[in-house]
């Protein structure tokens, strides 16, 4: 039976599901990078999340590997050029956590628009301030999505009943207007957006994409939601945009540096200022991290592995 090395935490259904399609799972969620490299070359595939970068150095020790399964959507932890050059297939599973991500973005929007975090804190402190917590409605707003893959389309679907207009721009696809979204140009987004939600992968093109100059191109003051990758947004520029009012509210499921023990002095100062704002809602990169998606990702990956010609 062919073996697959699993180096990150997965739902415990993964072993039985792989066995059912003819593979033996070597489940080692606590294995280190050094141990992976030192392990015998016994595996036709690896299943990973984001513990370690899957690069030339690591894969050169595992020439038998024919595929990398990414338990999630993003593949920025993979050295894609090397992997493709060596005929290794990449499988990811955005279908498994798209609904969780869509609901999380909607939850952030509704929380921000209704001041729920601040209102909850105040009422529990016996402060009854109705006027100070007056919210705004999504109905009638133009919500712009940057990227219309599995995640962007899930957000659009969840917004269908809210009476808002949803528009999207995707640099890699065209002709995707459907029941839930209208395809537009980036210029249209800058002109029309009330709410701007990011759904792009981290690439050389998108890293630091949303900086001060980018934000100033929006004609209106906007709400910004980032449930994609933190490095897409320049955090210090976002802070300045919030201080100026160009960005009125921000929902951030991801941050530019998510390793809090390794923040630079500037990053710490920026985070302190952002986190002190009631108009900023943050969560710890859990947008696609539901109980259901934990198992759904297994199902999606195993279905894709079963179709490989190994």
Buried (B, 14 or more C-beta within 10 A) or exposed (E): EBBBBBBBEBBEEBBEBBEEEEBBBBBBEEBEBEEBBEBEEBBBBBBBBBBBBBBEEBBEEBEEBBBBBBBBBBBBBBBBEBBEEEEBBBBBBBBBBBBBBBBBBBBBBBBBBBBBBBBEEBEEEEEEEEEEBEEBEBEEBBBBBBBBBBBBBBBBBBBEEBEBBBBBBBEEEEEBEEEBBBBBEEEBBBBBBBBBBBBBBBBEEBBEBBBBEBBEEBEBEBBBBBBBBBBBBBBBBBBBBBEEEBBBBBBBBBBBBEEEEEBEEEBEEBBEBBEEEBBBBBBEBEBBBBEEBBBBBBBBBBBBBEEBEE
